[in-house]
Amino acid sequence: KMLGRVLCTVLLVGVFPSPAEASQGHISVVLLGATGDLAKKYLWQGLFQLYMDQVSSGHSFTFHGAARAALEPGQRLMFEVLKKLSCPPDEAPNRCAVLKDQFLKLSQYHQLKTAENYTALNREIETLLRQEGLEEAGRIFYFSVPPFAYTEIARHINSSCRPPPGAWLRVVLEKPFGHDLESAQQLAAELAGFFREDEMFRVDHYLGKQAVAHILPFRDQNRQFLDPIWNRHHVERVEVVLKETVDAKGRTSFYEQYGVIRDVLQNHLTEALMFLIMELPANVSSAHQVVQHKLQAFQSLWGLERSSAVLGQYQAYDSQVQEELQEARGYVSTTPTFAGVLIRSDSLRWEGVPFLLTSGKALDERVGYARVLFKNRAYCTQSGTLRDAGHSQCKPKQIIFYFGHGALNTPAVLVSRNLFQPVMPEDSWKEAEARPDLHIFGQPLSDFYMYSPVKERDAYSALISNIYHGRKDFFITTENLLASWGFWTPLLDSTSRQPPRLYPGGMENQQLLDFEMVSGGVAFTVAEPAELLNPSMQMPSDFRAIQAKFRHSPLVSAWAEDLISQLASDMEEAAVRSVARSGQFHLALSGGSSPVVLFQRLARHHYSFPWRSTHVWLVDERCVPLTDSESNFLSLHRHLLQSVRVPYFNIHPMPVHLNQRLCVEEDKGTELYAKDIVALVANASFDLVLLGVGTDGHTASLFPRSENGLEGAPTVVLTESPVKPHQRMSLSLPLINRARQVFVLVLGKGKHDITTLLSRVGHEPRKWPISGVSPSSGQLVWYVDYEALLG
């Protein structure tokens, strides 16, 4: 009886307290992908560490390595790895030798390829427990396999390898968890068909790094010092950085699919950032509370745009891809190996504070850290040499969570001495010894209170211990995962065609990858040297917007983000001209999804827009309460009005909700709005009207064959939409045509067919209301992106 023999031997060397206490049940650990790179480098060592730590806990263990290879070769490969396992330096050699020997005896290899293999494994576990007279406590299945294999494995475990009732199941999943929001949703839905949320442990190994894992406890234990200063009034910026000296050689197959943003920023760096910026839960050890506060932090972040990131690629990457993936000579990849991203939040705590996430391969050093840099308002009259160096208020003030490597070569927490002396748990962190030769961010270490772990632990060992204990706060939940992909996917989509800046790699990069914050986004500081440019990488976005004609009116066309940028600038220019001319600017805005990105652009990048002199009107509104998610005004408020300083009396929502009912003719809402326009807008002529186009050719809420609003006197009308909500209120076509300027925004492939049709038809507003837009004494300009124009 293998388990019995092991138990006896372990008891003889005094590892277990007593046989009576060794009755808490048995745990079977199944490592799928047991002969792969991750298992060799980290996972077997982590499982051995778990065994060393928990051998006295009263649980008994067996370890099942599994892979698709046949029994004999798989077993040989696995035991080659196990023989190289090591004990920590503080472990007694005798005890280490015994435990390693026992661990090897408790480990066995299985081929897991078919449904029958899983059934056989289940039978083997049950037989072993029956023979030893042990109760089953639980099973851990660690998926160290590619994500495409997850669903099949999950199906087999669920159908034939679950533990019996009363025992727990923990399934450990390694990243990548999808490629974008859609693929992550699909994978999450498939896994949810087999496992409960509490059974799944998604690993981001950065959450096992000691400095990252200590961010929340640090904030919690130092609330008294941090509460007054952990906000936009005191913090200048937050940086989360992971630099690597290695390149992607040997991993180009993975990198071509994922790139640096998916590999590092969407997961590791975002998780560290969330720990820094989320509101502190009452209990930082509560996985549920931590996740809920993370989700609130995600909701506060501004959407990312193409201007939010700078991207680079080391020069040798293309040739490595050609060599490893047998691509044709001259193949050009646009996969980024470097990224710097600016993230902002509109929360009360962090509004206006830049969060900078940076990572790259083939850089000048290997280092990772999260750094909170505080504003410094001090002016010190005494010369620098006479100041008390560490405590001088003129020195930079910062808190650094140092992940490892770099100059310190150890995890660490550093707090500037001119801030406060932090509270640190003495059992796990110790004050570091003075090292006068070392500087960090240009400062001697003597300027900081510096703490390092009492005992350094590998991230995977820490995470495997947390899995064993069922601690979910160090893992990524489905909600957390989808929130992160929801945040990053728009940036990935908008930069997918963008050629990254080429950089030489290593020390030669010099200032080539330095970037700065410019008008709400980021841009490289140094112009790209001509010799690094590759002419074959030019794309439509490298050229100026096309200036041409569409339906006999000016046309502006570009990729969507460039087009929105141009439209927002043109609107600001129109506003400035109008205010100079008449002292005010009357702007009528359409609803729908297309203008949302424009509203966000205006709110975040156009600080000189004369909002104080602007009147905001609606072109159309759905007949729903203004607080309803379908309301055009609610969308306008969320994405623009709440972020800019428009005087309250200058905002004019349509009166669709009167006398506690919606769009009833007797309430005369249309007449009220028309009277307001006549009273406030000279000649009822708006300075600028922004319109969109539906796939059926409607504009505003004027639909084909509409009974109202296509002709007659300029007014406001009620109309019927073919889709819910059916009732609408809209400016009439004659009223729109009195405007000084009309801009029409058309975005996306879905609008290609109607755009092509409109380029050919004449003035037929009853069939296609947009064709009736023709300002009588003003100008019409079409803003159509490449996808709508060219398909």
C-alpha positions in Angstrom: 0.0 0.0 0.0 1.9 3.0 -1.3 0.2 5.7 0.7 0.4 3.7 3.9 4.2 3.2 3.5 4.7 6.8 2.8 2.7 7.8 5.9 4.7 5.5 8.1 8.0 6.8 6.9 6.9 10.4 7.3 5.7 9.7 10.8 9.1 8.1 11.7 11.0 11.3 10.8 8.6 13.4 12.9 6.9 15.4 10.1 3.3 14.5 10.9 2.2 15.4 14.5 0.5 12.1 15.1 -1.5 9.4 13.3 -4.7 10.5 15.1 -4.4 14.0 13.6 -3.7 12.6 10.1 -7.4 12.2 9.3 -8.6 15.3 7.6 -9.0 13.6 4.3 -7.1 13.0 1.1 -6.3 15.5 -1.7 -5.5 14.4 -5.3 -3.6 16.9 -7.4 -3.7 16.3 -11.1 -1.3 18.4 -13.2 -2.3 18.4 -16.9 0.6 19.3 -19.2 3.0 17.7 -16.6 5.9 17.6 -19.0 5.5 21.1 -20.5 7.8 24.2 -20.0 5.6 25.8 -17.3 5.4 22.6 -15.3 9.2 22.0 -15.6 10.1 25.6 -14.6 7.5 26.3 -11.8 4.6 24.0 -11.2 6.3 20.8 -10.0 8.5 23.0 -7.7 5.3 24.7 -6.4 3.6 21.5 -5.8 6.6 20.1 -3.9 6.6 23.3 -1.8 2.9 22.8 -1.0 3.7 19.2 0.1 6.6 20.5 2.3 4.4 23.2 3.8 1.3 21.0 4.3 2.6 17.6 5.1 1.9 18.3 8.8 -1.6 19.6 8.2 -3.4 16.3 8.5 -4.2 15.9 4.8 -2.7 13.2 2.7 -1.7 13.8 -0.9 -1.1 12.1 -4.2 0.2 13.9 -7.2 -0.9 12.8 -10.7 1.2 14.1 -13.6 -0.8 13.9 -16.9 -0.2 14.6 -20.5 -1.1 13.2 -24.0 2.2 11.2 -24.3 2.1 7.4 -23.8 2.9 6.0 -20.3 6.6 5.1 -20.7 8.0 8.2 -22.4 5.7 10.5 -20.4 6.8 8.9 -17.1 10.4 9.1 -18.0 10.1 12.9 -18.9 8.2 13.6 -15.7 10.6 11.9 -13.3 13.6 13.7 -14.9 11.9 16.9 -13.8 11.0 15.6 -10.3 14.6 14.5 -9.6 15.8 18.1 -10.0 13.4 19.5 -7.3 15.1 21.5 -4.6 14.4 22.5 -1.0 14.6 26.1 0.3 17.9 27.0 1.9 16.4 27.1 5.4 15.1 23.5 5.1 17.1 20.9 7.1 18.9 18.6 4.6 17.7 15.3 6.3 14.1 16.4 6.3 14.4 17.7 2.7 15.8 14.3 1.5 13.0 12.4 3.2 10.3 14.7 1.8 11.6 14.7 -1.7 11.8 10.9 -1.7 8.2 10.7 -0.4 7.0 13.2 -2.9 8.5 11.1 -5.8 6.7 8.0 -4.4 3.4 9.9 -4.2 3.7 11.1 -7.8 2.7 9.0 -10.8 2.2 9.7 -14.5 -1.0 9.1 -16.5 -1.8 9.4 -20.2 -5.0 11.6 -20.3 -6.2 11.6 -23.9 -9.6 10.0 -24.2 -12.7 9.8 -22.1 -11.7 6.3 -21.0 -8.4 7.7 -19.6 -10.3 10.1 -17.3 -12.6 7.3 -16.2 -9.6 5.1 -15.4 -8.0 7.9 -13.4 -11.1 8.4 -11.4 -11.3 4.7 -10.7 -7.7 4.6 -9.6 -8.2 7.5 -7.1 -11.3 5.8 -5.7 -9.5 2.4 -5.4 -6.5 4.0 -3.6 -8.7 5.8 -1.1 -10.8 2.6 -0.4 -7.6 0.6 0.2 -6.2 3.2 2.6 -9.5 3.8 4.3 -9.3 7.5 3.6 -12.1 10.1 3.1 -11.7 12.3 0.1 -11.2 16.0 0.9 -10.9 17.3 -2.7 -9.3 17.3 -6.1 -7.2 20.0 -7.8 -6.9 19.9 -11.6 -4.2 22.3 -12.9 -4.6 23.0 -16.6 -1.1 23.7 -17.8 -2.2 23.3 -21.4 -3.2 25.6 -24.3 -6.7 27.2 -23.9 -8.0 25.5 -27.0 -7.9 22.2 -25.0 -9.8 23.6 -22.0 -13.3 22.7 -23.1 -12.6 19.1 -24.0 -10.7 18.5 -20.7 -13.5 20.3 -18.8 -16.1 18.0 -20.3 -14.2 14.9 -19.4 -13.6 16.1 -15.8 -17.2 17.0 -15.3 -18.6 13.8 -16.7 -16.2 11.2 -15.2 -13.6 12.7 -12.8 -15.5 14.8 -10.3 -14.9 14.0 -6.6 -17.9 12.6 -4.7 -20.4 14.8 -2.8 -18.9 16.4 0.2 -15.4 16.8 -1.4 -14.4 20.0 -3.3 -13.2 20.5 -6.8 -10.7 23.2 -7.8 -9.8 23.7 -11.4 -6.8 26.0 -12.2 -6.7 27.8 -15.5 -3.6 29.5 -17.0 -3.7 32.5 -19.2 -4.3 33.5 -22.0 -8.0 33.6 -21.2 -9.1 34.6 -24.7 -7.8 36.9 -27.3 -10.4 39.7 -27.0 -13.7 40.3 -25.3 -15.7 38.1 -27.7 -13.3 35.1 -27.4 -13.1 35.5 -23.6 -16.9 35.6 -23.4 -17.1 32.4 -25.5 -14.5 30.5 -23.4 -16.1 31.7 -20.1 -19.5 30.5 -21.4 -18.1 27.1 -22.3 -16.4 26.6 -19.0 -19.5 27.7 -17.1 -21.3 24.7 -18.6 -19.0 22.4 -16.7 -17.8 24.2 -13.5 -19.2 26.6 -11.0 -17.5 30.0 -10.6 -16.3 29.0 -7.1 -14.5 25.9 -8.6 -12.5 27.9 -11.1 -9.1 29.6 -10.2 -7.8 31.7 -13.1 -4.1 32.2 -12.5 -2.3 35.6 -13.2 1.0 34.7 -11.6 1.7 38.4 -10.9 -0.9 38.2 -8.2 1.4 35.7 -6.5 4.4 38.1 -6.5 5.0 39.3 -3.0 5.1 43.0 -3.7 1.9 42.9 -5.9 0.1 40.7 -3.3 1.0 43.3 -0.6 -0.4 46.4 -2.3 -3.9 46.0 -0.8 -2.7 44.9 2.7 -0.3 47.9 2.7 -3.0 50.3 1.8 -5.2 48.8 4.5 -2.6 48.8 7.3 -1.5 52.4 6.4 -5.0 54.0 6.0 -4.1 56.6 8.7 -1.3 58.0 6.5 -2.8 57.3 3.0 -6.4 58.5 3.4 -5.5 62.2 3.2 -3.0 61.8 0.3 -4.2 58.9 -1.9 -6.1 61.1 -4.3 -5.9 63.6 -7.3 -5.1 66.5 -5.0 -1.8 64.9 -4.0 -0.8 62.2 -6.6 1.0 63.4 -9.7 0.9 60.1 -11.6 0.9 56.3 -11.2 3.2 54.1 -13.2 3.1 50.3 -13.6 6.1 49.0 -15.5 7.5 45.7 -16.7 10.7 45.8 -18.7 12.4 42.8 -20.2 15.8 42.4 -21.8 14.9 39.1 -23.6 13.2 39.2 -26.9 10.4 37.0 -28.3 12.7 34.4 -30.0 11.3 30.9 -29.6 7.9 32.4 -28.7 7.1 34.2 -32.0 4.2 31.8 -32.7 2.5 33.0 -29.5 3.6 36.6 -29.9 2.2 36.9 -33.4 -1.2 36.0 -32.0 -1.0 38.1 -28.8 1.6 40.9 -28.8 2.7 42.8 -25.7 -0.7 44.3 -24.8 -2.5 41.0 -24.6 0.6 39.2 -23.1 1.3 41.7 -20.2 -0.8 44.9 -20.0 -4.3 43.4 -20.2 -3.6 41.1 -17.3 -0.4 41.6 -15.1 -0.1 45.4 -15.2 -3.9 46.0 -15.2 -4.3 43.9 -12.1 -1.5 45.8 -10.2 -3.1 49.1 -11.3 -6.5 48.0 -10.0 -5.0 47.2 -6.6 -3.6 50.8 -6.5 -6.7 52.7 -7.7 -9.7 50.7 -6.5 -11.6 51.9 -3.4 -10.5 49.9 -0.4 -13.0 47.3 0.7 -13.9 47.1 4.4 -12.3 43.6 4.4 -9.3 43.4 2.0 -9.3 39.6 2.5 -12.8 39.2 1.2 -12.5 37.9 -2.4 -16.1 39.1 -3.1 -15.5 42.6 -1.8 -12.2 42.9 -3.7 -13.8 41.9 -7.0 -16.7 44.3 -6.6 -14.4 47.2 -5.9 -12.2 46.2 -8.9 -15.3 46.2 -11.1 -16.2 49.7 -9.9 -12.7 50.9 -10.7 -13.0 49.4 -14.3 -16.3 51.3 -14.7 -14.6 54.6 -13.8 -11.9 54.3 -16.5 -12.2 56.3 -19.7 -12.4 54.3 -22.9 -9.0 53.8 -24.7 -8.5 55.4 -28.1 -5.7 54.9 -30.6 -4.0 58.1 -29.3 -3.9 56.5 -25.8 -1.0 54.3 -26.8 2.5 54.3 -28.4 3.6 51.0 -29.9 7.0 49.7 -30.8 8.7 46.6 -32.2 12.3 45.6 -31.9 14.0 45.4 -35.3 15.0 41.7 -35.3 11.4 40.6 -34.7 10.4 40.3 -38.3 13.4 38.1 -39.2 12.7 35.9 -36.2 9.1 35.5 -37.3 10.2 34.6 -40.8 12.6 32.0 -39.5 10.4 30.4 -36.9 7.1 30.5 -38.7 8.5 29.9 -42.2 7.0 33.2 -43.4 8.1 34.5 -46.8 11.2 36.8 -46.9 10.0 40.4 -46.7 7.1 39.4 -44.4 6.1 42.5 -42.3 4.5 42.0 -38.9 2.6 44.8 -37.1 2.7 43.0 -33.8 3.9 45.3 -31.0 6.6 44.2 -28.7 6.6 47.5 -26.7 3.6 49.5 -25.5 3.2 52.6 -23.4 -0.5 53.3 -22.6 -2.1 56.3 -20.8 -5.2 55.4 -18.7 -7.5 57.9 -17.0 -10.3 57.7 -14.6 -13.3 59.9 -14.0 -13.7 58.9 -10.4 -13.8 61.6 -7.8 -10.6 60.2 -6.3 -8.5 60.0 -9.5 -9.9 62.5 -12.0 -7.1 64.1 -13.9 -4.3 61.7 -12.6 -2.5 59.9 -15.4 -1.9 56.2 -15.0 0.9 55.0 -17.3 1.3 51.3 -18.1 4.5 50.4 -19.9 6.1 47.1 -21.0 8.4 45.8 -23.7 10.9 43.2 -24.8 14.5 43.8 -25.8 14.7 46.8 -23.5 17.7 48.0 -21.5 17.0 46.3 -18.1 14.8 43.6 -16.5 12.7 45.2 -13.8 9.0 45.5 -12.7 7.4 47.9 -10.3 4.3 50.0 -9.5 5.2 53.5 -8.5 2.9 56.2 -7.0 4.6 59.6 -7.5 3.2 62.5 -5.3 3.0 66.2 -6.2 5.6 68.3 -4.4 4.7 71.9 -3.6 7.7 72.5 -1.3 10.3 75.1 -2.0 13.4 74.7 0.2 15.6 77.8 0.7 18.6 75.9 2.2 21.1 74.4 -0.1 20.9 70.8 -1.0 24.1 69.8 0.8 22.8 71.1 4.1 19.4 69.5 4.0 18.5 66.4 6.0 18.6 64.3 2.8 16.0 61.7 3.5 13.4 63.9 5.2 13.8 67.0 3.1 10.4 68.1 1.8 12.1 69.1 -1.5 13.1 65.5 -2.3 10.6 63.5 -4.5 7.9 61.8 -2.6 6.9 58.3 -3.8 5.7 54.9 -2.8 7.2 52.0 -4.9 6.1 48.3 -5.0 9.1 46.7 -6.5 8.3 43.3 -8.1 11.9 42.1 -8.3 15.0 42.0 -10.6 16.5 45.4 -11.5 19.0 47.2 -9.3 17.5 45.8 -6.0 17.1 42.2 -7.3 14.5 41.4 -4.7 10.8 42.2 -4.1 10.5 45.4 -2.0 8.2 48.1 -0.7 9.8 51.6 -0.6 8.3 54.7 1.0 10.0 58.1 0.8 11.2 59.2 4.3 9.6 62.6 3.7 6.2 60.9 3.5 5.8 58.6 6.5 7.2 55.4 8.1 4.8 52.7 7.0 3.3 50.0 9.1 4.6 46.6 7.8 3.8 43.1 9.2 6.9 42.0 11.0 6.3 38.3 10.5 6.6 38.6 6.7 8.4 41.9 5.9 11.7 43.2 7.4 13.4 46.5 7.1 16.2 46.1 4.5 19.8 46.7 5.2 21.5 49.9 4.1 23.1 49.7 0.6 24.9 53.0 0.1 26.1 52.0 -3.4 22.5 51.7 -4.8 20.2 54.3 -6.2 16.6 54.0 -7.4 15.0 56.6 -9.7 18.0 58.8 -9.1 17.8 58.7 -5.3 20.0 56.9 -2.8 18.2 54.1 -0.9 18.8 56.1 2.3 16.0 58.4 1.1 13.5 55.5 1.6 12.1 53.3 4.3 12.7 50.0 2.4 11.3 46.6 3.3 11.9 43.2 1.7 10.2 39.8 2.5 11.5 37.8 5.5 11.3 34.8 3.2 11.2 35.1 -0.6 8.7 32.9 -2.3 8.2 32.1 -5.9 4.9 33.4 -7.3 3.6 30.0 -8.3 4.4 28.5 -4.9 2.3 31.3 -3.3 -0.6 30.8 -5.7 -0.6 27.0 -5.4 -0.8 27.5 -1.6 -3.7 29.8 -2.1 -5.5 27.3 -4.3 -5.0 24.6 -1.6 -6.5 27.0 1.0 -9.4 28.0 -1.4 -8.4 31.7 -1.3 -10.1 33.3 -4.3 -8.9 36.9 -3.8 -5.6 36.1 -5.7 -7.3 34.9 -8.8 -9.3 36.3 -11.7 -13.0 35.9 -11.7 -15.1 35.7 -14.9 -16.6 39.2 -14.2 -13.1 40.6 -13.6 -11.8 39.0 -16.8 -14.6 40.3 -19.0 -14.3 43.8 -17.5 -10.6 43.8 -18.4 -11.1 42.6 -21.9 -14.0 45.0 -22.3 -11.6 47.8 -21.4 -8.7 46.7 -23.6 -10.5 45.4 -26.8 -11.3 48.8 -28.3 -7.6 49.8 -28.2 -6.6 46.4 -29.7 -9.1 46.9 -32.5 -8.1 50.5 -33.2 -4.3 49.8 -33.3 -4.5 46.5 -35.2 -3.5 48.2 -38.5 -1.0 50.6 -36.9 2.7 50.0 -37.8 4.7 50.1 -34.6 7.8 52.2 -34.2 11.0 50.1 -34.9 13.7 50.1 -32.2 17.1 48.5 -32.2 16.8 46.7 -28.8 18.8 46.9 -25.6 21.0 49.8 -24.7 20.9 51.2 -28.2 17.2 52.2 -27.8 18.4 55.4 -25.9 15.5 57.9 -26.1 13.7 56.3 -29.0 10.9 54.8 -26.9 10.5 57.8 -24.5 7.0 59.2 -24.7 5.0 62.1 -23.3 1.4 63.1 -22.6 0.0 65.3 -25.4 -3.6 66.6 -25.7 -5.2 63.8 -23.7 -3.1 61.0 -25.3 0.5 60.0 -25.6 3.1 60.4 -28.4 6.8 59.5 -28.8 9.1 62.4 -27.6 11.7 61.9 -30.3 10.9 61.8 -34.0 11.5 58.4 -35.6 14.8 58.3 -37.5 14.2 57.8 -41.3 16.5 54.8 -41.6 14.2 52.8 -39.2 11.1 53.3 -41.4 10.0 50.5 -43.6 8.3 51.8 -46.8 6.3 48.6 -47.3 4.6 49.2 -43.9 2.7 52.3 -45.1 -1.0 52.1 -44.6 -4.0 54.4 -45.3 -3.7 55.9 -41.8 -0.2 57.2 -42.9 -1.8 59.6 -45.3 -3.8 62.8 -44.9 -7.6 62.6 -44.9 -9.1 62.5 -48.4 -10.8 65.8 -49.3 -13.3 65.2 -52.1 -17.0 65.5 -52.8 -20.0 63.3 -51.8 -23.5 64.2 -53.2 -22.0 67.5 -54.5 -20.9 68.5 -50.9 -17.5 68.4 -49.3 -16.4 64.9 -48.0 -13.9 64.2 -45.3 -12.8 60.5 -45.0 -10.2 58.7 -42.9 -10.0 55.8 -40.5 -12.7 56.2 -37.8 -10.5 57.6 -35.0 -8.8 60.1 -37.3 -12.1 61.1 -38.7 -13.6 61.7 -35.3 -10.6 63.7 -34.3 -11.0 65.9 -37.4 -14.8 66.3 -36.9 -14.3 67.4 -33.2 -11.7 69.9 -34.3 -14.0 71.3 -37.1 -16.8 71.6 -34.5 -14.6 73.5 -32.1 -13.5 75.8 -34.9 -17.2 76.4 -35.9 -18.0 77.2 -32.3 -15.2 79.6 -31.8 -16.2 81.5 -35.1 -19.8 81.6 -34.0 -19.1 83.0 -30.5 -16.7 85.6 -32.0 -19.5 86.6 -34.4 -22.6 86.6 -32.2 -21.5 85.8 -28.7 -23.1 82.3 -28.7 -23.1 79.0 -30.4 -26.3 76.9 -31.0 -25.5 73.3 -31.5 -28.1 70.5 -32.3 -26.9 67.0 -31.7 -28.4 63.7 -32.9 -28.7 60.5 -30.8 -27.7 57.0 -31.7 -24.4 55.1 -31.2 -22.2 56.8 -33.8 -21.9 60.2 -32.0 -20.8 58.6 -28.7 -17.1 58.4 -29.6 -17.3 62.0 -30.8 -18.9 63.2 -27.5 -16.1 61.4 -25.6 -13.4 63.1 -27.9 -14.9 66.5 -27.3 -15.0 65.9 -23.5 -11.4 64.7 -23.2 -9.4 66.6 -25.8 -11.1 69.9 -26.5 -10.5 72.0 -23.4 -10.7 75.3 -25.4 -14.2 74.6 -26.7 -16.4 77.6 -25.7 -18.9 75.6 -23.7 -19.9 78.6 -21.6 -21.3 80.3 -24.7 -22.8 77.1 -26.2 -26.5 76.1 -26.3 -26.9 72.4 -26.7 -30.1 71.2 -28.4 -31.3 67.8 -29.5 -32.0 66.9 -33.1 -34.3 64.0 -32.0 -35.4 62.0 -28.9 -37.0 58.7 -28.2 -40.3 58.9 -26.3 -38.9 57.4 -23.1 -38.2 59.1 -19.7 -34.9 61.0 -19.7 -33.5 58.5 -17.2 -34.2 55.5 -19.5 -31.1 53.8 -21.0 -32.7 54.4 -24.5 -32.8 58.2 -24.0 -30.6 60.2 -26.4 -30.3 62.9 -23.8 -29.0 60.4 -21.1 -26.3 59.2 -23.6 -25.4 62.8 -24.4 -25.3 63.6 -20.6 -23.1 60.6 -19.8 -20.6 61.0 -22.5 -20.3 64.8 -22.8 -22.4 67.1 -20.7 -21.4 65.9 -17.3 -17.7 66.4 -18.3 -17.9 69.9 -19.7 -18.9 73.3 -18.3 -22.1 74.1 -20.2 -24.4 76.4 -18.2 -27.5 74.6 -16.9 -29.9 77.0 -18.7 -28.1 76.4 -22.0 -29.0 72.7 -22.1 -32.3 72.0 -23.9 -33.6 68.4 -23.7 -36.7 67.6 -25.8 -39.9 67.7 -23.7 -41.0 64.1 -24.4 -42.2 63.5 -20.8 -45.0 65.9 -19.8 -47.8 65.5 -17.3 -46.4 62.1 -16.4 -47.0 60.7 -19.9 -44.9 60.3 -23.0 -45.3 62.2 -26.4 -49.0 62.8 -26.2 -50.1 65.3 -28.8 -52.4 67.2 -26.4 -49.5 68.0 -24.2 -48.0 70.0 -27.1 -44.3 69.1 -26.3 -43.4 69.7 -30.0 -44.9 73.2 -29.9 -43.0 74.0 -26.6 -39.7 73.0 -28.2 -40.4 74.9 -31.4 -41.2 78.0 -29.3 -38.0 77.7 -27.4 -36.0 77.5 -30.6 -37.8 80.6 -32.1 -37.2 82.5 -28.8 -33.5 81.7 -28.4 -32.1 80.8 -31.8 -31.9 83.8 -34.3 -34.1 83.1 -37.3 -34.5 79.5 -35.9 -31.2 78.9 -37.7 -28.9 76.6 -35.7 -25.2 77.4 -36.1 -24.4 73.6 -36.5 -26.6 70.5 -36.7 -24.9 67.1 -36.4 -26.8 64.2 -38.1 -26.2 60.5 -38.7 -27.6 58.1 -41.3 -29.5 54.8 -40.7 -29.1 51.8 -42.9 -32.6 52.6 -44.3 -31.6 56.2 -45.2 -33.3 57.8 -42.2 -31.7 60.8 -40.4 -32.7 62.4 -37.1 -36.0 60.5 -36.4 -37.3 61.1 -39.9 -38.0 57.7 -41.5 -38.8 56.7 -45.1 -42.4 57.5 -46.0 -42.8 59.5 -42.8 -46.1 61.3 -42.5 -44.5 64.2 -40.6 -41.4 66.4 -40.9 -40.2 65.8 -44.4 -41.8 69.0 -45.9 -43.9 72.0 -44.9 -43.2 74.7 -42.3 -40.0 74.4 -40.2 -41.1 72.9 -36.9 -40.7 70.1 -34.4 -42.7 66.9 -35.1 -43.7 63.5 -33.6 -42.7 60.6 -35.8 -43.0 56.8 -35.8 -40.0 54.5 -35.9 -40.1 51.0 -37.4 -38.1 49.8 -34.4 -38.7 50.2 -30.6 -39.2 52.6 -29.0 -41.6 53.5 -31.9 -42.5 57.0 -30.9 -40.0 59.8 -31.5 -39.7 63.6 -31.4 -37.6 65.2 -34.1 -36.6 68.4 -35.8 -38.3 68.6 -39.2 -36.2 68.5 -42.4 -37.1 72.1 -43.3 -35.9 73.2 -39.8 -32.6 71.3 -40.2 -32.1 72.9 -43.6 -32.2 76.4 -42.0 -28.9 75.7 -40.2 -25.7 77.5 -41.0 -23.8 74.2 -41.1 -24.8 70.6 -41.2 -22.3 67.8 -40.5 -23.3 64.2 -41.4 -21.3 61.5 -39.6 -21.3 57.9 -41.1 -19.2 55.2 -39.5 -18.6 51.4 -40.0 -18.9 48.6 -42.6 -22.6 48.3 -41.8 -23.2 51.7 -43.5 -21.3 50.8 -46.7 -24.4 49.8 -48.7 -26.5 52.9 -47.8 -23.4 55.1 -48.4 -23.0 53.5 -51.9 -26.7 53.9 -52.6 -26.7 57.6 -51.5 -23.8 58.4 -53.8 -26.0 57.5 -56.7 -29.6 58.8 -55.9 -30.9 62.3 -56.2 -33.2 64.4 -54.0 -35.8 61.8 -52.8 -36.5 62.5 -49.1 -39.7 60.3 -49.0 -37.5 57.3 -49.9 -34.3 58.3 -48.2 -34.8 61.3 -45.8 -31.1 62.0 -45.6 -31.1 62.8 -49.3 -33.4 65.8 -48.4 -30.7 67.4 -46.3 -29.6 70.5 -48.2 -29.2 73.7 -46.2 -30.9 76.5 -48.0 -28.2 79.1 -47.1 -25.6 77.0 -45.2 -23.0 74.4 -45.8 -23.3 70.6 -45.7 -20.2 68.5 -45.0 -20.1 64.6 -45.0 -17.7 62.8 -42.6 -17.5 59.2 -43.8 -15.0 56.7 -42.5 -13.1 54.3 -44.8 -15.1 51.3 -43.8 -18.4 53.0 -44.7 -17.0 54.5 -47.9 -14.9 51.7 -49.2 -16.4 48.6 -47.5 
